[in-house]
Amino acid sequence: MNLKELIEGNPILNQAQIAKAMFPNDKYAPQTLSAKLREVKQKTGAQRITEEDTKNAVEVLDKLVKNIEAYKKDNPTK
């Protein structure tokens, strides 16, 4: 599964917020991630998800997983 499939298959994941966390120094992070996911063609070629982007996405999603696990621990179900 790639990042595009993960986001599209889980609409609860907010693409704009993931982008802001992945690219904290990019003023246009949501547009950047959207262009890469859609492989928008630019003058220099198509935008693509790089290995660095994948690494950043995994870090962002790992943080989410840890927060969910902490929530589940603090709020056990019967």
Secondary structure, 3 states (H helix, E strand, C coil): CCHHHHHHHCCCCCHHHHHHHHCCCCCCHHHHHHHHHHCCEECCEECCCCHHHHHHHHHHHHHHHHHHHHHHHHCCCC
